Amino acid sequence: MAETLVIGGGPAGLMAAEMLADAGHSVLVAEAKPTMGRKLLMAGKSGLNLTKNEAYGPFMSVYGKARSWMVPMLEAFNPSEVQDWAEGLEQKVFTGSSGRVFPESMKASPLLRAWLARLASKGVRFETRWRWVGFEDGAVFNTPGGRQVVQAKATVLALGGASWARLGSNGAWAEILAEKGVELAPFKPANMGFIVEWSKHMEPHFGAPIKPVRLRFGKAESHGEFVISRKGVEGGAVYNLSAALRDGMEAGGVDMLVDLLPDLPMPMVAEKVRSTRGKASLGNFLRKTVGITGAKAALFFENEQARQVDNPFDLAGLLKALPVHLKAPRPMDEAISTAGGVAYAALDEGLMLNALPGVFSAGEMLDWEAPTGGYLLNGCLATGRHAGTTAATFAHGSG
C-alpha cells in the first residue's frame, strides 16, 4: 500500500507529488511511459516557456470560461511563484521582450533533472511503464512485472489531455472515468494549426515566419507571428486565436483576417499606397511603399482579390485585413493541448472527483484551455499544486 499515489509523471503530477511529500506523506508516482516528463521535454525543445510576466488582468483573462474556478489556484501559484520555484531548483530565469519567462538554459532537461532529484530526496518513489487501467480494490496497473494493484489514502490523476499520444496523452482515461460516473466534456483540439490549401506559389515559403502581424476572427484578436507550413498555418499568433477559430468553424471553413502592417494605422497605410504606381509591378510598389516582401508578399498575392486589386483604398484594406481561408483545424493528436475532459461540475473545490472520493484530478485532463506562451504550463503547475495540497489534507484525515 502506498500512502498516496500520483498517476502521471508530467508537470501537474510531479507538482502534486511534491505537495504530498512536503505534507509528510509517502508518495508513489506511476508513469506509463519509460521516463517522466516527456511532453515537458518536448515543449522545451524550442525553449521552455515557464510562465508569462504580465499584469494580473490580462494574465487571468486568457483562461476563458475556466477562469472563475482557476483564479484561486493561479493566484496561489502565479508567475512570480513559478519563477521562485524554478530558481529554487537552481534554474535561473529571465523574462523576454514579450514577457515570456524562460530558464537561462532555455531547455527543460536541466530543470526536470533537478526536480526529479529533489523529489527523490523527499522520498518520492517512481515507477515507469506502469499503465493505469482502472480502479478495483485500488488503482490497477499493467506493468512489465504483471498486474499491480495499489491502494492509497489519496490518489491524484494527472494523465494529460488527448493530444500527442506518443508522449503519453491519449485520453484513454476518459472511458474509465465515464464508467465510474464522472462527468466529462468532449475533447477538442487546442493550440493547434489549421489546414490551408495553398497553391504551388507558396511552396518556396513553407517554413517561413510571417511577422509581425495582427490576426482577427470575429471579436478575437492575436498579435505576434505565425508560420506558413505545407499543411497550412501554425505558430503562436494562430494558437492564441485557435479557440475562437475552432468554435466558429463552419462546414466550408472560415476566413482569418491578417493585418500585415500592424504597426501602421489604416490612414497611414492608405496614404502610402495612394502614390502613383506608374509602370511598377504591384509587388515592387508594395516593397517600396510599405515594405511588404518575401513570405508576406507571397501570402498577399496568394489571395485572388489581392492579385486583382486596383483601387488604393481597397489595397490598403487588404493590407490591413487580408482574408486567409482556413479549411479546418489540424487533427487533435497534432494539437499542443486539448480542451474538454473532466468537467468542473464533476469536482469539488479541492479538485476531488465527486464520484470517486479520495481521487483528485489535475492538469490538462481537466476541462480548461489556455494559449501557449507560458499560460498552459502555469495552469498545469497551479492545478497540480492545488490537487496535491488538498489530497494531502484528505490523506491526513483518512487516518
C-alpha positions as CSV (number, residue, x, y, z in Angstrom):
1,M,0.0,0.0,0.0
2,A,1.2,3.5,-0.9
3,E,0.2,6.2,1.4
4,T,-0.5,8.5,-1.6
5,L,-0.5,7.8,-5.3
6,V,0.0,10.1,-8.3
7,I,-0.8,8.7,-11.7
8,G,1.0,10.6,-14.5
9,G,4.6,11.9,-14.4
10,G,4.1,15.3,-16.2
11,P,4.3,18.8,-14.7
12,A,0.9,18.6,-12.9
13,G,1.6,15.1,-11.5
14,L,5.1,16.0,-10.3
15,M,3.9,19.2,-8.7
16,A,1.1,17.2,-6.9
17,A,3.7,14.7,-5.7
18,E,5.9,17.5,-4.3
19,M,2.9,18.9,-2.3
20,L,2.1,15.4,-0.9
21,A,5.7,14.8,0.0
22,D,6.1,18.2,1.7
23,A,3.0,17.4,3.8
24,G,4.8,14.3,5.1
25,H,3.2,11.6,3.0
26,S,5.0,8.7,1.2
27,V,4.3,9.1,-2.5
28,L,4.4,6.8,-5.5
29,V,4.4,8.3,-8.9
30,A,3.3,5.9,-11.6
31,E,4.0,6.8,-15.3
32,A,3.0,4.7,-18.4
33,K,6.0,5.9,-20.4
34,P,9.6,4.8,-19.9
35,T,10.6,8.2,-18.5
36,M,9.0,11.2,-16.7
37,G,8.0,14.5,-18.2
38,R,8.1,13.6,-21.8
39,K,5.8,16.3,-23.0
40,L,7.6,18.9,-20.9
41,L,10.9,17.9,-22.6
42,M,9.3,18.2,-26.0
43,A,7.9,21.6,-25.1
44,G,11.4,22.7,-24.1
45,K,13.0,21.8,-27.4
46,S,12.1,25.3,-28.7
47,G,12.7,27.0,-25.3
48,L,10.9,26.1,-22.1
49,N,8.3,28.9,-21.6
50,L,7.5,28.6,-17.9
51,T,5.0,31.4,-17.5
52,K,4.2,34.9,-18.7
53,N,5.2,38.1,-16.8
54,E,2.3,40.5,-17.2
55,A,-0.4,42.3,-15.4
56,Y,-3.0,40.4,-13.4
57,G,-6.0,41.2,-15.6
58,P,-4.5,40.2,-19.0
59,F,-2.9,37.1,-17.4
60,M,-6.1,35.8,-15.9
61,S,-8.2,36.6,-18.9
62,V,-6.7,34.0,-21.1
63,Y,-8.2,31.2,-19.1
64,G,-11.6,32.0,-20.5
65,K,-14.6,30.1,-19.2
66,A,-12.5,28.2,-16.6
67,R,-11.2,31.5,-15.1
68,S,-13.9,31.6,-12.4
69,W,-12.6,28.4,-10.8
70,M,-8.9,28.6,-11.8
71,V,-8.2,32.0,-10.4
72,P,-7.6,31.0,-6.8
73,M,-5.2,28.3,-7.9
74,L,-3.4,30.7,-10.3
75,E,-3.2,33.3,-7.6
76,A,-1.6,30.8,-5.2
77,F,0.9,29.8,-7.9
78,N,1.2,32.9,-10.0
79,P,4.0,33.9,-12.4
80,S,6.1,35.2,-9.6
81,E,5.7,32.0,-7.6
82,V,6.6,29.9,-10.7
83,Q,9.8,31.9,-11.2
84,D,10.7,31.4,-7.5
85,W,10.0,27.7,-7.8
86,A,12.3,27.4,-10.8
87,E,15.0,29.4,-9.1
88,G,14.6,27.0,-6.1
89,L,15.7,24.2,-8.5
90,E,18.8,26.3,-9.3
91,Q,17.4,27.2,-12.7
92,K,17.9,30.9,-13.2
93,V,15.2,32.5,-15.3
94,F,14.9,35.6,-17.5
95,T,12.0,37.5,-19.0
96,G,12.0,38.1,-22.7
97,S,10.8,41.2,-24.5
98,S,7.3,39.8,-24.9
99,G,7.0,39.0,-21.2
100,R,7.6,35.3,-21.6
101,V,9.7,33.7,-18.9
102,F,12.4,31.0,-19.7
103,P,15.2,29.3,-17.8
104,E,18.5,30.7,-18.8
105,S,19.4,27.4,-20.3
106,M,16.2,27.6,-22.4
107,K,15.9,23.8,-22.0
108,A,13.6,21.6,-20.0
109,S,16.0,18.8,-19.3
110,P,18.1,20.6,-16.6
111,L,15.0,21.7,-14.7
112,L,13.4,18.3,-14.9
113,R,16.5,16.5,-13.7
114,A,16.8,18.9,-10.8
115,W,13.1,18.5,-9.9
116,L,13.2,14.7,-10.1
117,A,16.3,14.6,-7.9
118,R,14.6,16.9,-5.3
119,L,11.5,14.7,-5.3
120,A,13.6,11.6,-4.8
121,S,15.4,13.2,-1.9
122,K,12.0,13.8,-0.3
123,G,11.3,10.0,-0.6
124,V,9.1,10.1,-3.7
125,R,9.2,6.7,-5.5
126,F,8.9,6.5,-9.2
127,E,7.6,3.6,-11.3
128,T,7.7,3.8,-15.1
129,R,6.0,1.6,-17.7
130,W,3.1,1.3,-15.3
131,R,-0.1,1.8,-17.4
132,W,-3.2,2.6,-15.3
133,V,-6.2,0.6,-16.4
134,G,-8.8,1.5,-13.8
135,F,-10.0,1.1,-10.2
136,E,-11.0,-2.2,-8.5
137,D,-9.8,-2.7,-4.9
138,G,-7.3,0.0,-5.7
139,A,-5.6,1.5,-8.7
140,V,-4.9,-1.2,-11.2
141,F,-1.8,-1.1,-13.4
142,N,-0.4,-3.2,-16.2
143,T,3.4,-3.3,-15.7
144,P,6.4,-5.2,-17.0
145,G,6.1,-7.4,-13.9
146,G,2.5,-8.1,-14.4
147,R,-0.7,-6.7,-12.9
148,Q,-0.2,-4.4,-9.9
149,V,-2.9,-3.1,-7.6
150,V,-2.1,0.0,-5.4
151,Q,-4.2,1.0,-2.5
152,A,-3.7,4.6,-1.4
153,K,-5.3,7.0,1.1
154,A,-5.4,9.6,-1.7
155,T,-4.8,9.4,-5.5
156,V,-4.1,12.3,-7.9
157,L,-4.8,11.7,-11.6
158,A,-2.6,13.8,-13.9
159,L,-3.0,11.9,-17.1
160,G,-2.9,14.7,-19.6
161,G,-5.3,15.5,-22.4
162,A,-5.9,13.8,-25.7
163,S,-3.1,15.1,-27.9
164,W,0.4,13.9,-28.6
165,A,-0.4,10.2,-27.8
166,R,3.2,9.1,-28.5
167,L,4.2,11.2,-25.4
168,G,1.6,9.6,-23.2
169,S,-1.5,11.9,-23.6
170,N,-4.1,9.8,-25.4
171,G,-7.3,10.4,-23.4
172,A,-7.8,6.7,-22.8
173,W,-8.6,7.5,-19.2
174,A,-11.9,9.2,-20.2
175,E,-13.7,5.9,-20.8
176,I,-12.6,4.6,-17.4
177,L,-13.8,7.7,-15.6
178,A,-17.1,7.8,-17.6
179,E,-17.9,4.3,-16.4
180,K,-17.4,5.5,-12.8
181,G,-20.0,8.3,-13.4
182,V,-17.6,11.2,-13.8
183,E,-19.0,14.0,-16.0
184,L,-16.8,14.7,-19.0
185,A,-16.8,17.4,-21.7
186,P,-15.9,16.3,-25.2
187,F,-12.3,16.7,-26.2
188,K,-11.4,19.4,-28.7
189,P,-8.0,20.4,-30.1
190,A,-6.4,23.5,-28.6
191,N,-3.3,25.4,-29.6
192,M,-3.3,23.8,-33.0
193,G,-2.6,24.7,-36.6
194,F,-5.2,25.0,-39.3
195,I,-5.4,23.5,-42.8
196,V,-4.9,25.8,-45.7
197,E,-4.9,24.6,-49.3
198,W,-2.0,26.5,-50.7
199,S,-1.2,26.9,-54.4
200,K,2.2,26.0,-55.7
201,H,3.1,29.7,-55.5
202,M,3.5,29.2,-51.7
203,E,5.8,26.2,-51.8
204,P,9.1,28.2,-51.6
205,H,7.8,29.8,-48.4
206,F,6.9,26.7,-46.4
207,G,8.6,27.1,-43.0
208,A,8.8,30.9,-43.3
209,P,7.5,33.1,-40.4
210,I,5.0,35.9,-41.1
211,K,5.8,38.7,-38.7
212,P,4.8,40.9,-37.2
213,V,1.1,40.5,-37.7
214,R,-2.2,41.0,-36.0
215,L,-4.8,38.3,-36.6
216,R,-8.5,38.7,-36.2
217,F,-11.6,36.5,-36.2
218,G,-14.8,38.0,-35.0
219,K,-14.1,39.9,-31.8
220,A,-11.0,37.8,-31.1
221,E,-7.5,39.2,-31.8
222,S,-3.9,37.9,-31.6
223,H,-0.6,39.6,-32.1
224,G,2.8,38.2,-33.0
225,E,3.8,35.8,-35.7
226,F,2.8,32.6,-37.4
227,V,4.5,30.1,-39.8
228,I,3.5,29.0,-43.3
229,S,3.7,25.2,-43.4
230,R,3.0,22.7,-46.1
231,K,-0.2,21.8,-44.3
232,G,-1.4,25.3,-43.5
233,V,-0.7,27.8,-40.7
234,E,0.7,27.3,-37.3
235,G,2.6,29.2,-34.6
236,G,2.0,31.4,-31.6
237,A,-0.3,34.0,-33.1
238,V,-2.5,31.3,-34.6
239,Y,-2.6,29.2,-31.4
240,N,-3.7,32.3,-29.4
241,L,-6.7,32.6,-31.8
242,S,-7.3,28.9,-32.2
243,A,-10.1,28.6,-29.7
244,A,-12.2,31.3,-31.4
245,L,-11.4,29.9,-34.9
246,R,-12.2,26.3,-33.8
247,D,-15.5,27.3,-32.1
248,G,-16.5,29.5,-35.1
249,M,-15.6,26.9,-37.7
250,E,-18.2,26.3,-40.4
251,A,-18.6,23.4,-42.8
252,G,-16.6,25.1,-45.6
253,G,-14.1,26.7,-43.3
254,V,-13.6,30.3,-42.1
255,D,-11.6,33.3,-43.1
256,M,-8.9,34.6,-40.7
257,L,-8.0,38.2,-41.2
258,V,-4.3,39.1,-41.3
259,D,-3.1,42.6,-40.7
260,L,0.2,42.6,-42.5
261,L,1.2,46.1,-41.2
262,P,0.1,46.0,-37.5
263,D,2.3,48.9,-36.6
264,L,0.9,51.3,-39.2
265,P,-2.7,52.7,-38.7
266,M,-5.1,52.4,-41.6
267,P,-4.9,56.1,-42.6
268,M,-1.1,55.9,-42.8
269,V,-1.2,52.8,-45.0
270,A,-3.9,54.4,-47.2
271,E,-1.7,57.5,-47.6
272,K,1.3,55.5,-48.5
273,V,-0.4,53.4,-51.2
274,R,-2.1,56.5,-52.8
275,S,1.1,57.4,-54.6
276,T,1.3,56.9,-58.3
277,R,2.4,53.4,-59.2
278,G,3.3,54.1,-62.8
279,K,4.8,51.1,-64.6
280,A,6.0,49.4,-61.4
281,S,4.5,46.0,-60.7
282,L,2.3,45.8,-57.7
283,G,4.9,43.7,-55.9
284,N,7.6,46.3,-56.4
285,F,5.1,49.1,-55.5
286,L,4.3,47.4,-52.1
287,R,8.0,46.8,-51.4
288,K,8.9,50.4,-52.0
289,T,5.9,52.0,-50.2
290,V,5.1,49.7,-47.3
291,G,8.0,47.2,-47.2
292,I,6.0,44.1,-48.0
293,T,8.4,41.5,-49.2
294,G,9.3,37.8,-49.1
295,A,6.8,35.5,-47.4
296,K,4.5,38.4,-46.5
297,A,4.3,39.4,-50.2
298,A,3.7,35.8,-51.2
299,L,0.8,35.5,-48.7
300,F,-0.7,38.7,-50.0
301,F,-0.6,37.5,-53.6
302,E,-2.0,34.1,-52.7
303,N,-5.3,36.0,-52.3
304,E,-7.2,36.2,-55.6
305,Q,-8.7,39.6,-54.7
306,A,-5.3,41.0,-53.8
307,R,-3.9,40.0,-57.3
308,Q,-6.7,42.0,-59.0
309,V,-6.9,45.0,-56.7
310,D,-6.6,48.4,-58.3
311,N,-8.2,50.9,-56.0
312,P,-5.7,52.3,-53.4
313,F,-8.4,52.3,-50.7
314,D,-9.1,48.6,-51.4
315,L,-5.4,47.9,-51.5
316,A,-4.9,49.4,-48.0
317,G,-7.9,47.5,-46.7
318,L,-6.4,44.2,-47.9
319,L,-3.0,45.0,-46.3
320,K,-4.8,45.6,-43.0
321,A,-7.3,42.7,-43.2
322,L,-6.1,40.1,-45.7
323,P,-8.5,37.0,-45.7
324,V,-6.7,33.7,-45.4
325,H,-9.1,30.8,-45.7
326,L,-8.7,28.1,-43.1
327,K,-10.4,24.8,-44.2
328,A,-10.3,23.0,-40.8
329,P,-8.3,22.5,-37.6
330,R,-5.4,20.1,-37.8
331,P,-6.1,16.7,-36.2
332,M,-6.4,16.6,-32.4
333,D,-3.3,14.4,-31.9
334,E,-1.2,17.1,-33.6
335,A,-2.6,19.8,-31.2
336,I,-0.3,21.1,-28.5
337,S,-3.1,20.7,-26.0
338,T,-6.8,19.9,-25.7
339,A,-9.9,21.4,-24.3
340,G,-12.5,19.1,-22.7
341,G,-12.0,16.4,-20.2
342,V,-13.1,16.3,-16.6
343,A,-15.9,18.8,-16.2
344,Y,-15.6,21.2,-13.3
345,A,-19.1,20.2,-12.2
346,A,-17.6,16.7,-11.6
347,L,-15.2,18.1,-9.0
348,D,-15.3,19.8,-5.6
349,E,-13.3,22.9,-4.8
350,G,-10.3,20.8,-4.0
351,L,-10.4,19.1,-7.4
352,M,-11.6,15.8,-5.9
353,L,-13.9,13.8,-8.1
354,N,-17.4,13.8,-6.6
355,A,-18.0,10.3,-7.9
356,L,-14.7,8.9,-6.5
357,P,-13.9,10.2,-3.0
358,G,-10.2,10.4,-2.4
359,V,-9.4,10.7,-6.1
360,F,-8.3,14.1,-7.4
361,S,-7.5,15.4,-10.8
362,A,-5.2,18.0,-12.2
363,G,-3.5,19.4,-15.3
364,E,-4.7,19.0,-18.9
365,M,-7.2,16.3,-18.1
366,L,-9.4,19.0,-16.6
367,D,-11.7,21.0,-18.9
368,W,-9.8,24.2,-19.4
369,E,-7.6,25.6,-22.1
370,A,-5.1,28.4,-22.4
371,P,-2.7,29.6,-25.1
372,T,0.9,28.7,-25.2
373,G,3.3,31.4,-24.1
374,G,3.6,30.2,-20.5
375,Y,-0.1,30.2,-19.7
376,L,-0.6,26.5,-20.4
377,L,2.3,25.3,-18.3
378,N,1.5,27.7,-15.4
379,G,-2.1,26.3,-15.4
380,C,-0.8,22.7,-15.2
381,L,1.6,23.5,-12.4
382,A,-1.1,25.5,-10.5
383,T,-3.8,22.8,-10.7
384,G,-1.2,20.1,-9.8
385,R,-0.2,22.1,-6.7
386,H,-3.8,22.6,-5.7
387,A,-4.8,19.0,-6.2
388,G,-1.7,17.8,-4.3
389,T,-2.3,20.1,-1.4
390,T,-6.0,19.1,-1.0
391,A,-5.1,15.4,-1.5
392,A,-2.6,15.7,1.3
393,T,-5.2,17.1,3.6
394,F,-7.6,14.3,2.7
395,A,-5.0,11.6,3.3
396,H,-4.2,13.0,6.7
397,G,-8.0,13.0,7.6
398,S,-8.4,9.4,6.4
399,G,-6.2,8.1,9.2
